[in-house]
Amino acid sequence: MSRDRLHTDILLMQHVAEDSKDALAELVTRYQTPLLNYFIRLGVYMDGEDLVQETFIRLYKARKRYRASAQFTTFLYRIARNVWVDRCRKLVRRERMLGYIRLDVRIDEEAAVAEARRENRHDVEAVLDTLSPKLREALVLSVYQGLRQREIAEVLNIPLGTVKSRLHLAMQTVREALDAAQP
């Protein structure tokens, strides 16, 4: 990403902090597709657009707390990760609640859609689905979202060494799976 764009992102966010709707609209235009791709790569297919919208709502709510001490994308992806984690917690609570009331009907439309897509996706996408959430998240932030290891550490709030080991293990797993799939 160019220095001008990074500088512009910071200026836009400063304008958002001053309640500029136009600045917010520009940030949405720039980052809605990358955020949607981020959520899809994390396995969210049906609710991805909702999570993108929730990310921008939270960004707006946090506008007064933004400090240009890190790249804007680090701030944005930290918010997006929190939105994703909250969604995962909500799904776990929903499943637990359904278990408590002993419903035989399992509400899991997203899993059915994911399975249908998984059958038609490229081998790499199928391998991503086999990674643990921690490995997958680190790999998606690095490869698909273009964040540097230090930025990933900030987004995930983990040590840089942990990011390096997760990325190494994720890449090794992907490589081995793709090698095994070759005839």
N, C-alpha and C positions, 0 to 999 in steps of 0.2 A: 504494500500500500504506500502511496506517495506521501512525502512529508506535507505537501499542500493539503491533501485530503485529511491527514491526521490533524493538522492545524485547524482546518475548516470544521471538523467534527467537534473539536474542543470549543471553537467559537459558537457553533450552533448550539451546543449544550449550555453554554453560558447564556445564550439568548433564550433558550427554553427555561432556564432558571428565572429569567425575567418575564416569564409567561408569554413568550412569542409562540403563537400557534403555527406560524409559517416555518419557524426553525424546527419545531417538532415534526411538522409534515415532511420536511426535507430529510430528517433523520429516519423517519418511517420509510420513506421512498428508498433511501440508501440501504437500509438494513432489514426490511421485511423478508425479502427472499433469502438472504443468508441465514436469518433466524429460522425461517421455515425449514430450510435444508438441515440446519442443526437439529431441530426437533425430529424430523423424519429419520435422520441418521441414528438418533437415539431410540427409534422404534415407535414413535408417535405418528400414526397415519391419519386417523380420523379427527383428532383434536389439535392438530398442528397449528392451524390458523388461530384457534382460540388461545393457544399458548403464546403465539406471537403477539396477539392483541393484549393479553395479560402482561407480557413483558413490557410493552410500551406504556401501559397504564402504570405499572410500577416504576418505570423510568421517569415518567412525569411526576409521580408522587415523590420520587427521590431527587428531583431536580435541584432542590436547594442544598442537598448534601454533596453534590458532585464536586470533586476537586480534581484539577487537571494534573495530579501527581502521577497518574498512570495513563496509558492510552484509553481513549473512549471505549474501544472495543472490549477491553478488559472489564470495564465497569458494566457494559451492556451484557456481556456473556455471563458475568457473575449473577446479574439479575435473572437472565434466561435460565441459568442452571437452577437457581432457587425456585423459579416457576415450575421447572420440570420435577424437581425433588418434591415440591408440594403436591403436584399432580400424582406422583408415585405414592406418596403417603395417603392421599385421598383414595386412590384405588385400593390400597391395602385395607384402609378402614372400611371401605364399601364391601370388600370381600369378607372381612371379619363380621360385619353386621349381617350380611346375608347368611353367613354360617350360623350366627346366633339365632336367627329366626327360622333356620332350617328350610330355606328355600331350595327346591330341587332345580329350579330354573337358574341357570348360570348366565348372568349378564356379561357377555364378553364379545361384543360385536367386533371390537378392535382386533382381537386375536384372530378371528375368522378372516378379516380383511388382510391382516398381516400375513397369515398363512397363504392366502391366495396370491398375494404379491410376491411372497418368498419363492413360490414355485416358478414365477416368471422372471425373477431378477437375476442379475449377473452373479457369477460365483463369489465375487468379492463381497457383495451385499449379503449373500447367504452366510459367508464366514463372519461378517460383522455381527450377525444375529447370534452367533455362537459365543461371542466374547462376553465376559462378565461385564456388568454395567460400569465398573470402575475402569476396566481396560478400554471398553468401547468409548466411553466419554472422553478419555484422554486422547485416543486415536482420532475421534471425530473433531475435537477442538484443534488438533495439530494438522491433520491431513486435509480435512474438508473445510475447516474454518480459517486455517492459515495462522493460527496463533503460535507464538514462540513458546518454548518450554517454560520460561520464566512467567509469561503471561498465563499459561495454563495453571501453573502453581498458584498464582494469585486468584484466578477464577475458582479453582477447586479448594483453595485454602489448605494446600498440602505442601510439604517440602519439595524443592526442586529435584532432589534425588529420587523421590517417590515418583514424580512425573517421568523422569528418565527411565526408571525401571519399568513402569507401567507401559510406556511407549515401546520399549525394547521387547517386553513380553508380548504385547499386542501384535507387533510387527512379526515377531517370530512365529506366533500362532497362525497369523494370516498366511505367511510364507509356507509353513508346513501344510496347512489345509489346502492351499492352491497346488502345491507340489503333489500331494496325495490324490488330488482330483485329475491330474494329468494322466492320460492313458499310457 
